[in-house]
Amino acid sequence: MRIAIGGFFHESNTFCRPFTELADYERTRLYRGAEMIAPLRGTDTEIGGFLRGADELGFEAVPTYYAWAWPAGPLTDACFRTILDRLKTEIDAAGPVDGVLLQVHGAMVSQSDEDPDGTILAEVRSCLLPGVPLVATFDFHANLSPLMAASCDALIGYDTYPHVDLNDRGREAAGLLVRMLREEIRPQMALARPPLMPHIVRQRTAEGPMAEMMALARAAEKDAGVLRVSVAGGFAYADVPRMGMGILAITDGDPDLAADVAEHLAGEAWDRRERFMAELPDAAAAVRTALETDTTAGPVVLADLADNVGGGSPGDGTFLLRELLHAEACGAVVLLADPEAVAECLKAGVRETVRLRVGGKVDRLHGEPVEVEGRVRALTDGVFRNRGPMRDGLVDDMGRTAVLDVRGVTLILTERKLPQWNLEQLRSVGVEPARQRIIVCKGAIAHRAAYEPIAARMIEVETPGSCAGDVRRFQYENIRRPLFPLDRW
């Protein structure tokens, strides 16, 4: 049994610029054929799960093409077309295969295509011989579309946010595909999309209304004939018609049952719509609370929602840095992506004092640059290996990195933006997270997988920017309407 594996993945924020280019993939993960095996085997990734499934279920995994880049602005048409054509070419070159396993995101956008994930699945499907099944995984923040559902035999979504189940979902997709090939099941899918976009902090799957939705999905899977139910929280930062929450049900040969299950859960989500909303403190209030908190048991973690690098923002937002410096918050740690400032630190050298304008350089959505004077404590290559629940085993690269002492604040400057999803990121530059008083994380929920176990308190902060929690801040032109909470009825 030969099964082709591959992926084309991106979370595209249409409120961010610049566009995502082929070079962005080349700087992160772009693998042809067997190149993907060594760096991804045994990791908490979907490809790692496909490979695990091959080992456990006894099929031959045939690597084709894999493209993964950090969230940012939409893909250029040239970038999208180049990668998709390469993926199709490698699948065709794999020779006759019995099935295909793909990793997509579900919230990709390109310059000219508002549903590239659907296009990927449809065009890959067109490359396959009749009867060859296609199964794909998708991100919890997918904006699911009818084209995605119609273009493959099964779609399996993440069950966790923070996302700590990627390997398991890849393994699950592999198992479902093998059962299809053994003619044990005949999957039928149905998609329901309630007119709802949950607030990003209410999408956490460990508590609140989203935890209840996940419990309902697991309960539905116990019914006869139901194979899988996936709940997608949606991605608010993509101004496309499919934006919003989605429920996808898979049954064994019963499309009516799949539709009933999906619509029932969509109704349950709608009934919880008010509980999916949130009101959060601004930067000044959050810093005051952090300074009043007893940190003997661990740091206070401030989540800078609107500068969420994992949602595509530039990672150079300055609102919280400015407040911390104003409050003379000794023992705070802030990480900014600022290649210009890094270059100045490299020029000065370790132990030297530098005067810099940091942050606020990509756009003016995330605050103005801040004037700082500090001592260069360390310079590193910015490379580290993730350990722990998210991205375990993967190597990430912040680019050259400088650590400054600025009036009691530890300021970490990087050449490349990178989400704060792993404690090894700070440890790699000589900063032990558990010993800090305040840590600013450029994110919403994903950082909790690493930081919650060591934190005395976690505070989500409503800052301005391209990933603001309150979707009413954005001027949408293309989404479906009415959509709650933009419209209330």
C-alpha positions, 0 to 999 in steps of 0.5 A: 500500500503506497500513500503519498504525503505532503502539505501546503500550509499558511495562515494568511492575515489580510490586514497584514503586509507585506505579502508572503513570498516564496522566499518566506517558505525557503527561510522556514520549511520547503522540502522536496521528496525525502528531504521532509523525512528527517526534520519532521519524523518524530515531531509534533506535526501532521507529517510526523503523524503521517509517518507514525501512521505508516510505521504502525499501520504498515503502509509505504509513505511516499514523500512528495512536497511540503511547504510551510511558512509563518503566518503573515500577509496573503501569498503572492499569486506567483508564490501560490502557483509555484508551490501548488504546481510543485506539489502536483508535479511531485505527486504525479512523479510519485507514480501510482499511489493508493491514496494521498494524505495532505496537510493544509491550513484552511485560512490561506489567502492569496492575491487572487484566490480567496479560497486557496485551500479549496483550490489546493485540494481540488487541483490535487484531486484532479491529478489522481486516478478515479477512486484514489482517496484524498484525506487532509488535515486542517488547522483549528483556525480554518475558515472551512469552505464548501470547496474544501469539503467537496474536494476530498474524501475526509478532512480532520481538524485539530482538537486543541488550542493551544495546538498540541495534537498535530501528530495525533491528527496526522495519525488519525487521518492516516488511519481513516485513509487506510480503513477506506483502502481496506473498504471498511468505511465509506466516509460522507462529509457535511459542513455547517457554518453558523454565522459566528466568529468567536473572540480569539480568547474564547477559542481556548479548548480547555475551558468555556464554550469551546471546551463544551463544543469539543465535548459535544463533538466527542459525544457525537462520535459515540453515535453509530455511524459517526466517524469524526466531528471537527470544530473549527474556531475560524480565523477572524483576520481573513477578510473572505466570504468563508470567514467564521466558525465551522463544524464538519461531520464525517459519517460512514456512508450516511450523508443525511446523518452527517448533515444532521450532526453538523447542523446540530452542533452549529446550533449549539455554537449559536446558542453560546454566541454571547459566551464566545465574546470577551472584554479585555483590559488595555495595556495600561490596566494590564501592566498595573495589574501585573505590578500588583500581582505576587510573583513569588510563584512565577511570572505574570504573562501579558498576552499582546493579542493584536501583535500575535505573531502566530496570527500574522502580525509583525511582532514589533508592537510597542504598546506594552513595552512603552507602558512597562518602561513608563511604570519602571517595571523591573524584571520584565521581558519583552521580545521584538522583531527588529532587524535594524536594531539587531544590526546596531547591537551587533555593530556595538558589541557585547557589554556596550551601551547603545541608543536605539529606536525599537519596534513600530517599524513595519507599520503604524498599527502596532505603536510608534518606535520607542527610544531606548538606551541599554547595555548589550548583554548577549548576542546569539545566532537565534537558533533553538530546538523546541521542547514540550507540548507545542512543536516538540522536536522542531528547530526554529530560527529567530535570526541573529538575536540581541539581549539588552538591559534597558532600565530593568527591562530585558529587551530581546531583539530578533532579526526574524519574527517568531511566535513565543510558543516554547520556553526554549526560545528564551532559554536559548538567549540566557533568559530563564522564564520562570525567574522573571517577574513579567513576560510579554508574549506576542500571542493570544492563546497558543503560548499558554501551552508553554507558559501556563505551567510556570506562570502565577497569572495570565492576562490577555491584553486588548491592544490595537493592531492586525490581530486585535481581539475585538473584530469590530475594529476591522473594516471588512468588505468581503465576509458573509453578512450577517455575522455575529458579533458584527451584527446582532439579532 
